[in-house]
Amino acid sequence: MNLNQFLKDDLGMVAKEAKCLKDLQEDLKAKVAACDTEGVHRACKDIGKSIQSLAALKAKKDRQKELKQVSQMLHEQGVLCTVVRRYENEKAQTS
């Protein structure tokens, strides 16, 4: 797994989900071998949840990259970052 696709602050959660996926993979193999269809179904659902969590963490880093690009563009156009932050804070309070 490429850890560069996640934020440094999220690496603990990424490690937890990666370990969980590995454990679930082993559990899934055991459930399939035992013909435990309910257990297979449950393991597959849990695998899906872990994958969704990792995808959300990746999207968080992608979103941060986008925001940095927008911030850089605004800076180049002479808009101060504090103005953008204040606008976002006011927008969040009125929502």
Secondary structure, 3 states (H helix, E strand, C coil): CCHHHCCHHHHHHHHHHHHHHHHHHHHHHHHHHCCCHHHHHHHHHHHHHHHHHHHHHHHHHHHHHHHHHHHHHHHHCCCCHHHHHHHHHHHHHHC
